[in-house]
Amino acid sequence: MGTTADLGFRLPDFTIETTTPSNTRRACFRARKVLEEIVYDTVALENNPFTFPEVKTLIEGITVGGHKIEDAQQVLNQAQSWRRLLHEVATGTFVPFTDGLDSALRLHALAAKEEALEWGKLRGGTVSIAGTSHELPAAETLESVCRTGAHALQDVRCVHTRAAATFLFVARNQLFWDGNKRTGRLLMNGLLLSAGHDAITVPAKKRQEFNTKMLRFYDTADSSEMIELLVGCSIDKELTIPERVS
């Protein structure tokens, strides 16, 4: 277990291997093929009541009755933010979190549109995470926290661990008023796709496990089980689940 003070949580030593050749074009193609599923998984983790068939119908441009406008907007936001992510990766314009906030702010502006107090900006006030006593950085320190965390992430050699840790960093520090986990997962997947690896999507059926382990991560600052969970949810079925290095 490695302790990374600048990151704010501990990183385990993982051996992550795959027999799938890395190829960005292939990885983006595979993500597009399951875009509706990714969007459904994303909103399901937010307790959005849309079913998978309803998500698919809405993304195809057909209205779905019987739901709140904000729930429908959340679905459309995730579809748009994922399309933007895939475009940035395909055109080489995606900016990893380690290199700056450009893509993070652009993607948040889409993922949290009309939902967060402000979108496309770092939060300008105090927030808290329900269910945990984890203390969050003050708003005025967020840019410095991001620079320090980005520098620490650059030293993480394994791309899957670095990608998962990027998501955990955004969620743990609550960089935005809302939409932190959604934006963090976009940044995680942008890094993976850019490196030619398949995307990660946490299935709706794992919502309780995801929430339980996230709360434990906030309280303990131990990222091991969350990174194991995330890597285990890769589209790449040839990926070897991380093994602890003694």
N, C-alpha and C positions, 0 to 999 in steps of 0.2 A: 504494500500500500504506500503510495507516494503522497506526501503532504505538500500541497502547493498553496502557500499563504496568499500569494497574489491572486490566485483564482478564487479563493474563498471556500474551497472544499477539497477533499482528498480524492486522488485518482488511483485506481488499482492498476497493477501491471497485468495486461491482458495479451494473449496471443490470439489474434483474429486472422483467419486465413480463409481463402475461397479459391476454388478451381475455376471460377468464372473470370475470363479475361476482362480487364478494365477497358471500357470503351464508352465515352460520354454520349455519343450518338445513340448507341444501343440502350444505354441506361435511361436516357430521356424518352426514347420510343416506348420502352417498357412502362415507364411512369405514365405516359399519356394514355396507354392502353387501359390503365386501371384508375384513371383520374376520378371517375365518379365514386369509386370505392374509397380512394384517399380522402375525398371531400366528405363523404359520409362518415368515415372513421373520425375525421377531425371534428365535425360538428357534434357527433355522438359523445365525444369526450367532454363537450361543453353542455351536455344534457339537452341538446336540441332534439325536439320530438320528430323531426322528419325521418321517415323510413328510407331505406335504400332506393326502392322504386320511385319514391317521391323526389329524392335528391336527383336521381337520373333524369326524371321528367323535367324538373325545374332547370337543370343545367342545359337541357336540350331546348330551352326557351319556351316551355309551356307552363302556364301558371298552375299552381296547385292550391286548391281551396282548403278551408278549415284550419289554417295556421295563422299565427301572428305574423304581421309584416316584418318585425325584427328577426324572427326565426328564418324567414325566407331570405332576408337580406344577408344574414350570416352565411347561409349556404352559398349564395351568389358571390359574396366576398371571398370565400375560400377558393371557389373555382377561379375567380379572377386573379387572386394572388398566386395561385399555382401556375396559371397560364403565364403570368409575368415572370415567375421564377424560371420556368422552362425556357422562355424566350431569352432571358438573360444568360442562362447557362449555355444555350445553343449559340448565342452570338458572342460569347466570351465577355459579356459586360457584367456578369455577376461578381460582386465584391464580397469575398469572405469576411466574416466578422473580424478576423485577425488583421485585416488590411483597412478597416474603417467601417463607418456606419452607413455608407451610401445605400447599399442594398437593403440593409435592415430597416431603414426609414422608409424606403420606397415600398417594401413589402408590407410593413405595418400599416402604411397609409391605405392599402387595399384590404388587408385582412381584418382590420378593426374599424373600417369606415362606418360612421354613424353609430358606432357601438361604444368606443372609448370616448372619454371626455375630449381628448384631442387625438388625432391620428397622424402618423408621419413625423412625430416629435417625441423626444424623451419626455417622461412625465415631469411636470413642474411642481409637484407637491408630494405630500406624504400618503402612502398606502400601506396596507397590511395584508397578510395572507391568512385567511381563516383556517383555524385548526392547528396553528403552530405559533410558537413564541419567537420564531426566527426574526431577528431585527434586520430591517432593510436599510440600505444606504440613503442618506439624505439626497433630495433632488439636486441640490447644487453641487454634489460630488459625483454625479453619474458619469459625466464625460471622463473624468479622471479614472473612475472605477473601470469604465470600458477600456480605456487605453491600457491600464495595468493588466486587466484580465486578458485582453487580446495578446499582449506580449507573452503572458504565461501560456496561452493556448498554442502559440507558435512553437513552443518547445515540446508539445505532445506529438511524438513521432507517428503513432498509429492513426491513420486517417479516420477510421470508424470511432475510435475513442475520442479523437479531437472533435469530430462532428457531434457526437452525443454530448460531450462536455460543453460545446457551444450552446446547445439547447438548454442544458442545465444551468449554465451561467446566466442566460437571459431570464430564465424562470426564477432563479434564486434571488436575483437582484431586482426583479420587477422593473425593468427599464421603462415600461410604458404604463399608462393608466389602466389599460386592459389589453388583452390579446397577446400577452407575453409568451405563453406556451405555444400558441399558434405561430407567432413570428419566429420563435426559437426553433420550432420544427422545420419551418421553411429554410432558415439559415443552415440548419443541420443537413437538410437534404440538398441544398445548393452546393455545399461543400462536397458531399458524396457524389452527386451527379457530375460536378466539375472534374472530379478525380476519376470518373468513369465507373463509379460503383452504383449499385441499385439503391433506390430510395427506401426509406423506412416509414412505415405507417402502422401505428398502434391500433389493432382491431377494436371495434366497439365492444366486443365481448370481454376485453381486458380492461375496461374502464375502472372497475373497482380496484383491480390489482394496481393499475397505473396510479390512481389517486392515493391509495394506501402507501405505496412505495415513494411517491413524491413527497408526501407529508413526512415520512421517515427521513428522507433525504434532507429536507429543510431543517429538521431537528438535529440530525447527527452529523451533517456535512460529509457523509460517506456516500460516494456516488456509485459504489460497486453494483448494487442490485438494480439501480436504475439503468446503468449502462448495459448490464446483462439483458434487461428487459427490452431496451430499445434495439440493441443489435439483434436480438432474437426475433424482432419484428421486421427484419429486412425482407424485401421482395426477393432477394437473392437466396434461394433455398440451398445453395451450395456453401453458404457461409458457415464456418465453424463457430459454434457458440463459444464465447470467451472462456478460457480456462485460467484460473489464478496461477500466477507464477510464484513458486515458493522461494 
